[in-house]
Amino acid sequence: MKNTNEHKTPKLYGLVLAGGKSTRMGTDKGLIAYHGIPQQEYLYDLLDTVCDTTFLSIRQEQEVALTNNFNTIIDKNESRVP
């Protein structure tokens, strides 16, 4: 019997890391307009064209500013060193 898993292509996942605080810049870099939309949305859409599933990693307080239904991962920042 032939192994059916032998030639399956693995899934490709995309991840946009947009949870930084941008403290040196003073404004959220992910919200800067890039090609007419926030940079984090532009990158999400770009990855979504080539990935099976795409995720947007953000901080909890950034979730209220999202205008579309994105697959999100909330960055808990648990491993940050003080």
N, CA, C and O atoms as a printed pandas DataFrame, in Angstrom:
     atom_number atom_name residue_name chain_id  residue_number  x_coord  y_coord  z_coord
0              1         N          MET        A               1    0.845   -1.173    0.000
1              2        CA          MET        A               1    0.000    0.000    0.000
2              3         C          MET        A               1    0.896    1.243    0.000
3              4         O          MET        A               1    1.874    1.309    0.744
4              5         N          LYS        A               2    0.558    2.221   -0.833
5              6        CA          LYS        A               2    1.354    3.429   -0.971
6              7         C          LYS        A               2    1.006    4.441    0.122
7              8         O          LYS        A               2   -0.161    4.613    0.475
8              9         N          ASN        A               3    2.021    5.096    0.645
9             10        CA          ASN        A               3    1.828    6.114    1.675
10            11         C          ASN        A               3    1.250    7.371    1.035
11            12         O          ASN        A               3    1.901    7.978    0.184
12            13         N          THR        A               4    0.029    7.780    1.430
13            14        CA          THR        A               4   -0.631    8.946    0.817
14            15         C          THR        A               4   -0.054   10.266    1.309
15            16         O          THR        A               4   -0.273   11.295    0.669
16            17         N          ASN        A               5    0.666   10.277    2.408
17            18        CA          ASN        A               5    1.265   11.507    2.922
18            19         C          ASN        A               5    2.596   11.833    2.257
19            20         O          ASN        A               5    3.179   12.888    2.508
20            21         N          GLU        A               6    3.069   10.938    1.419
21            22        CA          GLU        A               6    4.389   11.060    0.827
22            23         C          GLU        A               6    4.566   12.341    0.002
23            24         O          GLU        A               6    5.636   12.947    0.051
24            25         N          HIS        A               7    3.562   12.764   -0.744
25            26        CA          HIS        A               7    3.721   13.891   -1.657
26            27         C          HIS        A               7    2.871   15.102   -1.284
27            28         O          HIS        A               7    2.648   15.971   -2.126
28            29         N          LYS        A               8    2.398   15.177   -0.056
29            30        CA          LYS        A               8    1.602   16.329    0.360
30            31         C          LYS        A               8    2.515   17.530    0.583
31            32         O          LYS        A               8    3.573   17.420    1.203
32            33         N          THR        A               9    2.093   18.660    0.074
33            34        CA          THR        A               9    2.832   19.893    0.274
34            35         C          THR        A               9    2.460   20.466    1.638
35            36         O          THR        A               9    1.274   20.587    1.946
36            37         N          PRO        A              10    3.442   20.820    2.457
37            38        CA          PRO        A              10    3.119   21.394    3.766
38            39         C          PRO        A              10    2.447   22.756    3.602
39            40         O          PRO        A              10    2.688   23.465    2.625
40            41         N          LYS        A              11    1.612   23.109    4.561
41            42        CA          LYS        A              11    0.943   24.410    4.527
42            43         C          LYS        A              11    1.946   25.511    4.832
43            44         O          LYS        A              11    2.888   25.326    5.602
44            45         N          LEU        A              12    1.718   26.662    4.207
45            46        CA          LEU        A              12    2.567   27.822    4.416
46            47         C          LEU        A              12    1.762   28.874    5.177
47            48         O          LEU        A              12    0.686   29.283    4.739
48            49         N          TYR        A              13    2.292   29.302    6.312
49            50        CA          TYR        A              13    1.634   30.305    7.138
50            51         C          TYR        A              13    2.413   31.607    7.077
51            52         O          TYR        A              13    3.644   31.601    7.076
52            53         N          GLY        A              14    1.695   32.729    7.025
53            54        CA          GLY        A              14    2.314   34.045    7.031
54            55         C          GLY        A              14    2.068   34.727    8.360
55            56         O          GLY        A              14    1.015   34.536    8.968
56            57         N          LEU        A              15    3.024   35.522    8.820
57            58        CA          LEU        A              15    2.888   36.231   10.090
58            59         C          LEU        A              15    3.422   37.650    9.944
59            60         O          LEU        A              15    4.587   37.861    9.607
60            61         N          VAL        A              16    2.545   38.620   10.205
61            62        CA          VAL        A              16    2.946   40.025   10.224
62            63         C          VAL        A              16    3.122   40.409   11.690
63            64         O          VAL        A              16    2.169   40.358   12.468
64            65         N          LEU        A              17    4.337   40.792   12.062
65            66        CA          LEU        A              17    4.633   41.189   13.436
66            67         C          LEU        A              17    4.393   42.696   13.568
67            68         O          LEU        A              17    5.209   43.501   13.120
68            69         N          ALA        A              18    3.270   43.068   14.184
69            70        CA          ALA        A              18    2.899   44.481   14.286
70            71         C          ALA        A              18    2.622   44.889   15.732
71            72         O          ALA        A              18    1.944   45.889   15.968
72            73         N          GLY        A              19    3.132   44.135   16.695
73            74        CA          GLY        A              19    2.831   44.398   18.098
74            75         C          GLY        A              19    3.805   45.314   18.814
75            76         O          GLY        A              19    3.677   45.536   20.018
76            77         N          GLY        A              20    4.775   45.848   18.090
77            78        CA          GLY        A              20    5.746   46.742   18.735
78            79         C          GLY        A              20    5.109   48.053   19.160
79            80         O          GLY        A              20    4.100   48.472   18.594
80            81         N          LYS        A              21    5.696   48.698   20.151
81            82        CA          LYS        A              21    5.133   49.952   20.668
82            83         C          LYS        A              21    5.625   51.183   19.916
83            84         O          LYS        A              21    5.060   52.263   20.086
84            85         N          SER        A              22    6.651   51.051   19.097
85            86        CA          SER        A              22    7.201   52.175   18.318
86            87         C          SER        A              22    7.518   53.368   19.213
87            88         O          SER        A              22    7.241   54.510   18.844
88            89         N          THR        A              23    8.091   53.115   20.377
89            90        CA          THR        A              23    8.346   54.198   21.330
90            91         C          THR        A              23    9.347   55.229   20.801
91            92         O          THR        A              23    9.181   56.422   21.058
92            93         N          ARG        A              24   10.363   54.806   20.082
93            94        CA          ARG        A              24   11.327   55.770   19.537
94            95         C          ARG        A              24   10.707   56.610   18.435
95            96         O          ARG        A              24   11.027   57.790   18.300
96            97         N          MET        A              25    9.828   56.018   17.651
97            98        CA          MET        A              25    9.213   56.739   16.542
98            99         C          MET        A              25    8.056   57.623   17.024
99           100         O          MET        A              25    7.780   58.666   16.430
100          101         N          GLY        A              26    7.388   57.208   18.090
101          102        CA          GLY        A              26    6.310   58.016   18.649
102          103         C          GLY        A              26    4.942   57.761   18.036
103          104         O          GLY        A              26    3.954   58.347   18.480
104          105         N          THR        A              27    4.864   56.911   17.039
105          106        CA          THR        A              27    3.585   56.557   16.422
106          107         C          THR        A              27    3.657   55.107   15.968
107          108         O          THR        A              27    4.738   54.599   15.674
108          109         N          ASP        A              28    2.516   54.446   15.911
109          110        CA          ASP        A              28    2.469   53.034   15.534
110          111         C          ASP        A              28    2.870   52.877   14.068
111          112         O          ASP        A              28    2.152   53.327   13.174
112          113         N          LYS        A              29    4.014   52.240   13.823
113          114        CA          LYS        A              29    4.519   52.079   12.446
114          115         C          LYS        A              29    3.571   51.248   11.590
115          116         O          LYS        A              29    3.492   51.456   10.380
116          117         N          GLY        A              30    2.858   50.317   12.196
117          118        CA          GLY        A              30    1.942   49.469   11.448
118          119         C          GLY        A              30    0.754   50.214   10.877
119          120         O          GLY        A              30    0.090   49.723    9.964
120          121         N          LEU        A              31    0.477   51.407   11.412
121          122        CA          LEU        A              31   -0.664   52.194   10.936
122          123         C          LEU        A              31   -0.279   53.255    9.914
123          124         O          LEU        A              31   -1.150   53.945    9.383
124          125         N          ILE        A              32    1.010   53.396    9.632
125          126        CA          ILE        A              32    1.452   54.362    8.622
126          127         C          ILE        A              32    0.929   53.922    7.258
127          128         O          ILE        A              32    1.047   52.755    6.885
128          129         N          ALA        A              33    0.357   54.859    6.525
129          130        CA          ALA        A              33   -0.207   54.542    5.205
130          131         C          ALA        A              33    0.884   54.101    4.242
131          132         O          ALA        A              33    1.905   54.771    4.084
132          133         N          TYR        A              34    0.652   52.973    3.608
133          134        CA          TYR        A              34    1.594   52.391    2.652
134          135         C          TYR        A              34    0.749   51.890    1.492
135          136         O          TYR        A              34   -0.032   50.953    1.661
136          137         N          HIS        A              35    0.886   52.485    0.336
137          138        CA          HIS        A              35    0.032   52.186   -0.813
138          139         C          HIS        A              35   -1.439   52.450   -0.491
139          140         O          HIS        A              35   -2.327   51.738   -0.961
140          141         N          GLY        A              36   -1.683   53.484    0.314
141          142        CA          GLY        A              36   -3.048   53.909    0.602
142          143         C          GLY        A              36   -3.740   53.194    1.749
143          144         O          GLY        A              36   -4.874   53.540    2.080
144          145         N          ILE        A              37   -3.098   52.207    2.369
145          146        CA          ILE        A              37   -3.683   51.509    3.517
146          147         C          ILE        A              37   -2.607   51.336    4.584
147          148         O          ILE        A              37   -1.418   51.429    4.279
148          149         N          PRO        A              38   -3.007   51.085    5.839
149          150        CA          PRO        A              38   -1.992   50.882    6.872
150          151         C          PRO        A              38   -1.005   49.783    6.483
151          152         O          PRO        A              38   -1.388   48.771    5.896
152          153         N          GLN        A              39    0.255   49.992    6.812
153          154        CA          GLN        A              39    1.312   49.060    6.423
154          155         C          GLN        A              39    1.017   47.637    6.871
155          156         O          GLN        A              39    1.262   46.698    6.113
156          157         N          GLN        A              40    0.494   47.450    8.088
157          158        CA          GLN        A              40    0.219   46.097    8.575
158          159         C          GLN        A              40   -0.843   45.409    7.723
159          160         O          GLN        A              40   -0.768   44.199    7.513
160          161         N          GLU        A              41   -1.827   46.153    7.230
161          162        CA          GLU        A              41   -2.853   45.577    6.350
162          163         C          GLU        A              41   -2.270   45.246    4.982
163          164         O          GLU        A              41   -2.581   44.206    4.401
164          165         N          TYR        A              42   -1.425   46.134    4.475
165          166        CA          TYR        A              42   -0.795   45.900    3.173
166          167         C          TYR        A              42    0.023   44.609    3.207
167          168         O          TYR        A              42   -0.075   43.777    2.305
168          169         N          LEU        A              43    0.831   44.452    4.257
169          170        CA          LEU        A              43    1.669   43.254    4.377
170          171         C          LEU        A              43    0.821   42.002    4.577
171          172         O          LEU        A              43    1.134   40.948    4.024
172          173         N          TYR        A              44   -0.249   42.110    5.363
173          174        CA          TYR        A              44   -1.157   40.984    5.584
174          175         C          TYR        A              44   -1.754   40.540    4.248
175          176         O          TYR        A              44   -1.739   39.356    3.912
176          177         N          ASP        A              45   -2.275   41.497    3.499
177          178        CA          ASP        A              45   -2.884   41.182    2.201
178          179         C          ASP        A              45   -1.871   40.575    1.237
179          180         O          ASP        A              45   -2.197   39.651    0.492
180          181         N          LEU        A              46   -0.653   41.088    1.249
181          182        CA          LEU        A              46    0.408   40.579    0.383
182          183         C          LEU        A              46    0.742   39.123    0.731
183          184         O          LEU        A              46    0.827   38.273   -0.156
184          185         N          LEU        A              47    0.928   38.846    2.008
185          186        CA          LEU        A              47    1.205   37.472    2.433
186          187         C          LEU        A              47    0.032   36.550    2.157
187          188         O          LEU        A              47    0.220   35.383    1.814
188          189         N          ASP        A              48   -1.176   37.070    2.305
189          190        CA          ASP        A              48   -2.368   36.253    2.122
190          191         C          ASP        A              48   -2.524   35.756    0.682
191          192         O          ASP        A              48   -3.246   34.790    0.434
192          193         N          THR        A              49   -1.859   36.403   -0.254
193          194        CA          THR        A              49   -1.929   35.954   -1.656
194          195         C          THR        A              49   -1.061   34.728   -1.911
195          196         O          THR        A              49   -1.280   34.005   -2.884
196          197         N          VAL        A              50   -0.064   34.484   -1.035
197          198        CA          VAL        A              50    0.851   33.363   -1.248
198          199         C          VAL        A              50    0.832   32.330   -0.124
199          200         O          VAL        A              50    1.443   31.269   -0.257
200          201         N          CYS        A              51    0.151   32.616    0.968
201          202        CA          CYS        A              51    0.120   31.713    2.118
202          203         C          CYS        A              51   -1.256   31.061    2.249
203          204         O          CYS        A              51   -2.268   31.617    1.822
204          205         N          ASP        A              52   -1.269   29.886    2.843
205          206        CA          ASP        A              52   -2.535   29.208    3.111
206          207         C          ASP        A              52   -3.332   29.959    4.172
207          208         O          ASP        A              52   -4.550   30.096    4.053
208          209         N          THR        A              53   -2.662   30.438    5.193
209          210        CA          THR        A              53   -3.282   31.217    6.260
210          211         C          THR        A              53   -2.295   32.286    6.697
211          212         O          THR        A              53   -1.093   32.037    6.787
212          213         N          THR        A              54   -2.813   33.478    6.969
213          214        CA          THR        A              54   -1.976   34.592    7.405
214          215         C          THR        A              54   -2.473   35.086    8.755
215          216         O          THR        A              54   -3.673   35.066    9.031
216          217         N          PHE        A              55   -1.544   35.527    9.591
217          218        CA          PHE        A              55   -1.876   36.038   10.922
218          219         C          PHE        A              55   -1.251   37.412   11.111
219          220         O          PHE        A              55   -0.219   37.732   10.522
220          221         N          LEU        A              56   -1.903   38.218   11.949
221          222        CA          LEU        A              56   -1.406   39.533   12.334
222          223         C          LEU        A              56   -1.165   39.495   13.835
223          224         O          LEU        A              56   -2.105   39.342   14.614
224          225         N          SER        A              57    0.095   39.635   14.242
225          226        CA          SER        A              57    0.449   39.623   15.656
226          227         C          SER        A              57    0.440   41.058   16.166
227          228         O          SER        A              57    1.187   41.908   15.683
228          229         N          ILE        A              58   -0.434   41.317   17.167
229          230        CA          ILE        A              58   -0.612   42.665   17.700
230          231         C          ILE        A              58   -0.723   42.624   19.220
231          232         O          ILE        A              58   -0.861   41.554   19.814
232          233         N          ARG        A              59   -0.661   43.801   19.843
233          234        CA          ARG        A              59   -0.944   43.921   21.268
234          235         C          ARG        A              59   -2.457   43.997   21.462
235          236         O          ARG        A              59   -3.176   44.380   20.539
236          237         N          GLN        A              60   -2.942   43.643   22.629
237          238        CA          GLN        A              60   -4.383   43.638   22.922
238          239         C          GLN        A              60   -5.030   44.986   22.610
239          240         O          GLN        A              60   -6.111   45.031   22.023
240          241         N          GLU        A              61   -4.381   46.080   22.995
241          242        CA          GLU        A              61   -4.978   47.408   22.800
242          243         C          GLU        A              61   -5.026   47.831   21.327
243          244         O          GLU        A              61   -5.746   48.769   20.984
244          245         N          GLN        A              62   -4.283   47.163   20.463
245          246        CA          GLN        A              62   -4.316   47.480   19.036
246          247         C          GLN        A              62   -5.535   46.872   18.346
247          248         O          GLN        A              62   -5.902   47.297   17.251
248          249         N          GLU        A              63   -6.155   45.898   18.968
249          250        CA          GLU        A              63   -7.253   45.167   18.342
250          251         C          GLU        A              63   -8.440   46.074   18.010
251          252         O          GLU        A              63   -9.124   45.838   17.014
252          253         N          VAL        A              64   -8.698   47.091   18.808
253          254        CA          VAL        A              64   -9.843   47.979   18.584
254          255         C          VAL        A              64   -9.679   48.818   17.317
255          256         O          VAL        A              64  -10.672   49.266   16.745
256          257         N          ALA        A              65   -8.437   49.037   16.868
257          258        CA          ALA        A              65   -8.186   49.866   15.681
258          259         C          ALA        A              65   -8.302   49.089   14.372
259          260         O          ALA        A              65   -8.253   49.691   13.300
260          261         N          LEU        A              66   -8.454   47.768   14.434
261          262        CA          LEU        A              66   -8.526   46.975   13.209
262          263         C          LEU        A              66   -9.849   47.212   12.496
263          264         O          LEU        A              66  -10.915   47.209   13.112
264          265         N          THR        A              67   -9.761   47.416   11.192
265          266        CA          THR        A              67  -10.958   47.692   10.405
266          267         C          THR        A              67  -11.490   46.465    9.685
267          268         O          THR        A              67  -12.644   46.458    9.257
268          269         N          ASN        A              68  -10.683   45.437    9.542
269          270        CA          ASN        A              68  -11.083   44.218    8.828
270          271         C          ASN        A              68  -11.005   43.016    9.759
271          272         O          ASN        A              68  -10.462   43.095   10.861
272          273         N          ASN        A              69  -11.553   41.913    9.295
273          274        CA          ASN        A              69  -11.462   40.670   10.053
274          275         C          ASN        A              69  -10.164   39.962    9.704
275          276         O          ASN        A              69  -10.078   39.247    8.705
276          277         N          PHE        A              70   -9.168   40.169   10.531
277          278        CA          PHE        A              70   -7.871   39.530   10.345
278          279         C          PHE        A              70   -7.764   38.353   11.301
279          280         O          PHE        A              70   -8.370   38.356   12.372
280          281         N          ASN        A              71   -6.996   37.349   10.910
281          282        CA          ASN        A              71   -6.618   36.303   11.853
282          283         C          ASN        A              71   -5.568   36.936   12.748
283          284         O          ASN        A              71   -4.480   37.271   12.280
284          285         N          THR        A              72   -5.873   37.106   14.019
285          286        CA          THR        A              72   -4.936   37.795   14.902
286          287         C          THR        A              72   -4.354   36.857   15.945
287          288         O          THR        A              72   -4.963   35.862   16.338
288          289         N          ILE        A              73   -3.162   37.209   16.373
289          290        CA          ILE        A              73   -2.494   36.582   17.505
290          291         C          ILE        A              73   -2.171   37.726   18.450
291          292         O          ILE        A              73   -1.471   38.667   18.078
292          293         N          ILE        A              74   -2.683   37.644   19.674
293          294        CA          ILE        A              74   -2.428   38.700   20.641
294          295         C          ILE        A              74   -1.083   38.431   21.311
295          296         O          ILE        A              74   -0.874   37.385   21.926
296          297         N          ASP        A              75   -0.176   39.399   21.177
297          298        CA          ASP        A              75    1.167   39.309   21.754
298          299         C          ASP        A              75    1.071   39.617   23.236
299          300         O          ASP        A              75    0.743   40.739   23.621
300          301         N          LYS        A              76    1.351   38.637   24.059
301          302        CA          LYS        A              76    1.266   38.823   25.511
302          303         C          LYS        A              76    2.544   39.392   26.106
303          304         O          LYS        A              76    2.552   39.807   27.265
304          305         N          ASN        A              77    3.626   39.418   25.333
305          306        CA          ASN        A              77    4.888   40.015   25.753
306          307         C          ASN        A              77    5.373   39.435   27.077
307          308         O          ASN        A              77    5.914   40.164   27.908
308          309         N          GLU        A              78    5.187   38.144   27.280
309          310        CA          GLU        A              78    5.537   37.494   28.539
310          311         C          GLU        A              78    7.037   37.258   28.714
311          312         O          GLU        A              78    7.505   37.111   29.843
312          313         N          SER        A              79    7.781   37.221   27.640
313          314        CA          SER        A              79    9.213   36.898   27.774
314          315         C          SER        A              79   10.090   38.137   27.725
315          316         O          SER        A              79   11.312   38.015   27.639
316          317         N          ARG        A              80    9.511   39.306   27.775
317          318        CA          ARG        A              80   10.295   40.529   27.703
318          319         C          ARG        A              80   11.148   40.695   28.959
319          320         O          ARG        A              80   10.686   40.485   30.081
320          321         N          VAL        A              81   12.382   41.072   28.743
321          322        CA          VAL        A              81   13.310   41.310   29.845
322          323         C          VAL        A              81   13.211   42.782   30.222
323          324         O          VAL        A              81   13.293   43.644   29.347
324          325         N          PRO        A              82   13.036   43.091   31.510
325          326        CA          PRO        A              82   12.890   44.511   31.931
326          327         C          PRO        A              82   14.133   45.330   31.688
327          328         O          PRO        A              82   14.155   46.523   31.989
